Amino acid sequence: MLLHLTGNLNYYIGAQIAGTGYVRNRPLEFSDATKKTKKQVLGDFDHAVRVVVETIRKQKAEDWTQAYAAEREPESKDRFTVFFRCAAHTYHHVGQITYLSKELTAGR
């Protein structure tokens, strides 16, 4: 799930707004067999969050209403909506991670 969230943030915010050059391979977010270490996965996610925070801080008042279009996103969106959707998407999956963690450790 963290691979997916990392890819999501790196693409929708990093590549599309911050211009990082990140190229997303969404299917690989769910099937990557390279078995990255926990440290690598968490480090990559932390980096993606830092990119988002830095990008938010760089936005001027007029930037929030700029048109936004990306793969799998309708063209009618503005930057504020995309930041909001990414935050909600992350929050949703963090809830799933929390639930699964509790279920997997229940009864130990």
C-alpha positions as CSV (number, residue, x, y, z in Angstrom):
1,M,0.0,0.0,0.0
2,L,2.9,2.4,0.7
3,L,4.3,1.8,-2.7
4,H,0.9,2.9,-4.2
5,L,0.7,6.0,-2.0
6,T,4.3,6.9,-2.8
7,G,3.6,6.6,-6.5
8,N,0.4,8.5,-6.2
9,L,2.0,11.5,-4.4
10,N,5.1,11.5,-6.6
11,Y,3.0,11.5,-9.8
12,Y,0.0,13.8,-9.0
13,I,1.9,16.3,-7.0
14,G,5.6,15.7,-7.7
15,A,5.6,15.2,-11.4
16,Q,2.5,17.2,-12.4
17,I,2.9,20.3,-10.1
18,A,6.4,20.3,-8.8
19,G,7.9,19.2,-12.1
20,T,10.1,16.5,-10.5
21,G,10.2,14.3,-13.7
22,Y,8.8,11.3,-11.8
23,V,7.5,8.6,-14.2
24,R,4.7,6.5,-12.7
25,N,4.3,2.8,-13.2
26,R,1.0,2.3,-11.4
27,P,0.7,-1.5,-12.0
28,L,4.2,-2.0,-10.5
29,E,3.0,-0.3,-7.3
30,F,0.9,-3.5,-6.6
31,S,3.2,-6.1,-8.1
32,D,6.8,-5.0,-7.4
33,A,8.7,-8.2,-6.7
34,T,12.0,-6.5,-5.9
35,K,11.2,-6.8,-2.1
36,K,12.4,-3.4,-1.0
37,T,13.4,-3.2,2.6
38,K,11.0,-1.6,5.1
39,K,13.6,1.2,5.5
40,Q,13.6,1.8,1.7
41,V,9.8,1.8,1.4
42,L,9.3,4.2,4.4
43,G,12.2,6.4,3.1
44,D,10.6,6.7,-0.3
45,F,7.2,7.5,1.2
46,D,8.8,10.1,3.5
47,H,10.5,11.7,0.5
48,A,7.2,11.8,-1.4
49,V,5.5,13.5,1.6
50,R,8.4,16.0,1.8
51,V,7.9,16.8,-1.9
52,V,4.2,17.4,-1.3
53,V,4.8,19.7,1.7
54,E,7.5,21.7,-0.1
55,T,5.2,22.1,-3.1
56,I,2.3,23.3,-0.9
57,R,4.6,25.9,0.6
58,K,5.6,27.2,-2.8
59,Q,2.0,27.8,-3.9
60,K,0.9,31.4,-4.3
61,A,-2.7,32.3,-3.8
62,E,-3.3,32.3,-7.6
63,D,-1.7,28.9,-8.0
64,W,-4.5,27.0,-6.2
65,T,-7.0,27.8,-8.9
66,Q,-4.8,26.9,-11.8
67,A,-6.2,24.2,-14.1
68,Y,-4.9,20.7,-13.5
69,A,-5.0,17.7,-15.8
70,A,-3.2,14.4,-15.4
71,E,-3.7,10.7,-16.3
72,R,-6.8,9.3,-14.5
73,E,-7.9,12.8,-13.4
74,P,-10.6,14.8,-15.1
75,E,-9.4,18.1,-16.7
76,S,-11.9,20.2,-14.8
77,K,-9.8,20.0,-11.6
78,D,-7.7,22.7,-10.1
79,R,-4.6,22.4,-8.0
80,F,-6.4,22.8,-4.7
81,T,-8.8,19.9,-5.6
82,V,-5.9,17.7,-6.5
83,F,-4.1,18.4,-3.3
84,F,-7.3,17.7,-1.4
85,R,-8.0,14.5,-3.3
86,C,-4.4,13.2,-2.7
87,A,-4.8,14.0,1.0
88,A,-8.1,12.1,1.2
89,H,-6.7,9.2,-0.8
90,T,-3.7,8.9,1.5
91,Y,-6.0,9.1,4.6
92,H,-8.2,6.4,3.2
93,H,-5.3,4.0,2.7
94,V,-3.7,4.8,6.0
95,G,-7.0,3.8,7.6
96,Q,-6.8,0.5,5.7
97,I,-3.2,-0.1,6.9
98,T,-4.2,0.7,10.5
99,Y,-7.1,-1.7,10.3
100,L,-5.1,-4.5,8.7
101,S,-2.3,-4.0,11.2
102,K,-4.7,-4.4,14.1
103,E,-6.3,-7.5,12.6
104,L,-3.0,-9.2,11.9
105,T,-1.8,-8.6,15.4
106,A,-5.1,-9.4,17.2
107,G,-4.8,-12.2,19.7
108,R,-1.1,-12.3,20.0
